[in-house]
Amino acid sequence: MKFYRLILLILFYHTKRIHAICSNVYKTCGNCSIDPDCFWCLDPPGCMDIAQNCFNKYETVNQVDILDENDPKVANQQQIYPKKVSMNLIPGQEEIIDFVVTQFKEYPVDLYFLVDLSWSMRGARDNIAIQGENIVRGIRKITKDLKVGFGSFIEKKCTSVYFCHLSI
C-alpha cells in the first residue's frame, strides 16, 4: 500500500511540475506550442499542460509552403519539383513532402578525355582507347546529344625527340 502511495505522490508531483513549467515559463503562444507537453488555451488564456482541461484549445500545426513558382507538370523544365520548400515544424511531429523527379530525355552530355601520351602511360592510353568507345556507346543509349572531346599531354621535362642534359 505504501508503494502505491509513493507512485501516486510521484505522479502528482510530476503533473504539478509540468503544470508549473507550462504556466509559469511560457508566456506566449509561440513558446508554449514548442513544448510537446504544453498547449495554448484561448479561454482562459494561457499555457497549460496536456493533462489540464481546456474547452477552447488553440491547435498548432506544421506549416509547409512550396516556394516554387512552376507547376509540377512542367517536367521538361526541371528535374525535381519542388526545389524550394519553407517549413515551420513543431518538435516531435513529422511532415512528409512529396517530390516529383523526372529524368530529362536527350539530356546534353559533354565528355572530354585527357590522356598522358608518354611511353610509360601506354597501357592506360590503350585502355582509354578501348573503354572510351564502350563509354560513348553506353551514353548514346541514354542520349543522342553527346559531344566527345580528346586532349593529350606529355608529362616530361623534355620530349624524347630532343637531347636533354642538365647544365649546372
Residue pairs with C-beta under 8 A, 6 or more apart in sequence:
15 49
15 51
18 37
18 38
18 49
18 51
19 48
19 49
19 51
19 52
21 35
21 37
21 38
21 49
22 32
22 35
22 37
22 38
22 47
22 48
22 49
23 46
23 47
23 48
23 49
25 31
25 47
26 32
26 35
26 38
26 47
27 47
29 40
29 47
29 58
29 60
31 47
32 38
32 39
32 40
32 47
33 39
33 40
33 58
33 60
33 90
34 90
34 91
36 90
36 91
36 92
37 49
37 50
38 47
38 48
38 49
38 50
39 47
39 48
39 49
39 50
39 54
39 57
39 58
39 60
40 46
40 47
40 48
40 57
40 58
40 60
41 47
41 48
41 52
41 54
41 56
41 57
41 58
42 54
42 56
42 57
42 58
43 54
43 55
43 56
48 54
60 90
61 90
62 87
62 88
62 89
62 90
62 93
62 95
63 87
63 88
63 89
64 85
64 86
64 87
64 95
64 97
65 85
65 86
65 87
66 82
66 84
66 85
67 82
67 84
67 85
67 86
68 81
68 82
68 83
68 84
70 77
70 78
70 81
72 81
72 82
72 100
74 81
75 81
75 100
75 102
76 104
78 102
79 101
79 102
79 103
79 104
80 99
80 100
80 101
80 102
81 99
81 100
81 102
82 97
82 99
85 97
87 95
89 95
105 143
106 143
106 144
106 145
107 142
107 143
107 145
108 143
108 145
108 146
108 147
109 139
109 142
109 143
109 145
109 146
109 147
110 147
110 149
111 135
111 136
111 139
111 146
111 147
111 148
111 149
112 148
112 149
112 150
112 151
113 128
113 132
113 148
113 149
113 150
113 151
114 151
114 152
114 153
115 121
115 124
115 125
115 128
115 150
115 151
115 152
115 153
116 124
116 125
116 152
116 153
116 154
116 155
117 125
117 152
117 153
117 154
118 154
118 155
118 156
119 160
136 146
136 148
139 146
140 146
157 164
158 164
